[in-house]
């Protein structure tokens, strides 16, 4: 939402929720591509097992893909992006006046979890100081 002061000056600040949503979208698109590759790797492992290869041979073979590292990277990236979006949305809703209990109900989590999401973090304070120094 644009403040009347921002609208008058023609300046707008990027909405942190939109930024987090954009990041989540980019990670989801990248993850979709990565998942297709992972699915091909899993099919290769599955085929080798069907042909009677031992798990030791499958995993030890230098031509065999290791799906664990790819899966971990995909899950980690998606968890970070979705967590960032969840936090930004909770902060955005709170800034718009929604009560913590209402946000908790909307998210399907406890009031305490929402309070933890919207609590300022040390990195937030250092980012704010950095932004003030730039201005």
N, C-alpha and C positions, 0 to 999 in steps of 0.2 A: 504494500500500500504506500502511496506517495503522500508525504506530508504536504500541507498547503504551502509551506515555506519552500519546500523543494520544487513544487510545481511552479511557483512564482519565479524562482531563480532559474528554472529550466534544468536543474541538476537532479539526478536521481541516484540513489544508492542501490546497488544490486541487492536484491532480496536474498538473504542467506538460505532460505528454504529452496528457492529456485536454483541457486548455485549447488546445493546438496542434491537436489533432484536431478540436475544436469549431470553431476558426477555419477550418481547412481545409474542413470541411463547409459552413460559411457561404459561403466564397468559391466553392466548387464549385457551390452552389445559385445564387448570384448569377451566376456565370459561365455556367451553363446558360441562364438567362434572357437574358443578354447575347448568348450565342451564337445563340439563336433570332432575336433582332433582327438580328444580324450576317448570319445566313443569308438573311434577307429582303432586306437591303441588297445582298448579293452577287447574289441572284437578279435584283434590279432592274438592277444593272450588266450582268449577263450578258444580260438581255433587250435592253438598249439596244445592246449590242455586236452581238447577232444581227440587230438591225434596221439595222445598218450604220453606227452612230455611231462616230466616231473616238474613240480613247482620250482625246485632248485635249478633245473636246467632252463626253465622259462625265464626266471628272474636273472640268472647268471649270464644268459646268452647276451652278447654285446649288441645284437640286432633287436633284442626285445625292448620295447619301451617300458619305462617305469611310470605307471600312472599315479603313483602316490604323490610325487612332487608336484605334478600338474594339478591334481585334485586339491592338494593343500593350498597352492597358490590361488586357485579359483575361489575356494571357500574363504580364504583370508581376505582377498580383495573385495569379495561380495559382502562379507561381514562388516568390514570397515566402512564401505560405502553405504550400506543399509543402516548401520549405526549412526553414521554422520547425518543421514537424512532424518532418522527418527529423532535425534537430538535437535536438529535445526527446526523440525516441524513442531516439536514440543515447545521450544523457545518462541517460535513464531506465534503459536496459538496462545501461549501465556502473555506475550506482548500485546496481543489483540484483546486481552481481557478474559480469556477462558480460565476457569478455575482448575487447579491441579487435579481435583477429583474428577472433573469432567474430562480432562485430557486422559487421565488414567482409565476411565471407562471407555473412551474412544479407542485407546491403544490396547485395551484388554490386559492392563498391568496394574500393579498396586500404586497407590498415591505416593508411597515412599520411592518407588522406582522412577516415577516422573520427577519427583523432587531431586533425585540424584541426577537425572538427565539435564535438568535446567540449572543446576548449581554451577556457578562460575568455576572454571578450572584455572590453575596457575598459567597454563599456556594461553588462555583467553585474555588474561590480564596483560601478559607480555605482548600479545598481538595488538591490544588496544593501545598500549604505550607506544609501540612501534608506529601505529597508524597516526597517533597524535604527533609524533616527531616528524612524520612525513608532511603533515598538513601545514 
